[in-house]
Amino acid sequence: MDSNHDGIGDKVHVLVTNNTDSYPLMGLFHSFNISLGYRVNAISNSAIENFQHLKSNSTIKMYVSKTTTDQTLGFCRVCIPKNLMSPPYIVMINDGSTNVLNFNDTTRNNGTNRWIYFAYENPTHEFAIIPEFPIWTSMLLIPSVLTIAKAIYKRR
């Protein structure tokens, strides 16, 4: 059971006498190396395939699929280094055509990494995790703001 939707079980799992798991993962652990020297870790009950980090717009893309034929719901708990992508994040499924369930972008934050959690129905999808304000957007806004400020200054 995972009532708070964070990818970690609510009850202690007893393996054998005197051997318990106090924080059982509710899915498989995945770890992906990014070309910039960072790692993105995920826990999911779906298979994660074709993981990519697009440097051009600081977006994470991945495909997920069912791990069993009767699986109807899926979830991902993703740990994102803040130096790779700054929060807040937007999660899009199938370019926005599929609803995200139980999205939580404040599951955990240790100052270096942020953990997000989201669930989805019919788990065969393409996901995109996008920073709310991509770096390239900021880069485009800076010259515009400076030009406007310069024009206002010259009018005075």
Phi, psi and omega in degrees: 000139179223073188292334180264005174053057176239003179086002179239132183298152182276334184247149176297136178257118180272119178276302173212173180307133180063021177219100183233158174247109184286337182227070184290135175288142183266005179202189180278149178269132177233144177224131184236129174279135177254145184301341180277006179091009179255164175238138172247124181251145180218147170242127182210150173267008175248160173283132179256126183230159173049051179289132180220148168241120181266108182297328186300323180231015177052051181244142172258131176235144176202159177247139176237151177215163181300148173259343175224156183292333182264007180290126180246339179234145176229164176212157172225137170241113189244133176257117185244122174296132182294333177288343177276314180214126180275137176287165004282162184245153172243132176252125177242134178248128180051050180057031176092359182278348179242136181286142173271133179255145173051043179290130177221110180261014177231031180306313178201147180212118180249015180091331179254322182234154173233134178258133175237156180226138173209152179237165185203155177267160176045072195288069164222099190212165168254129180248148170227125174252118189236136173294143184301322177237089181304152182304319182295331177295316178298319181297326178285328182286326184301309179298323179296314180296318179295320178296316179296315180298320179295318179296318178295319180298317181293327179293330181282000000 
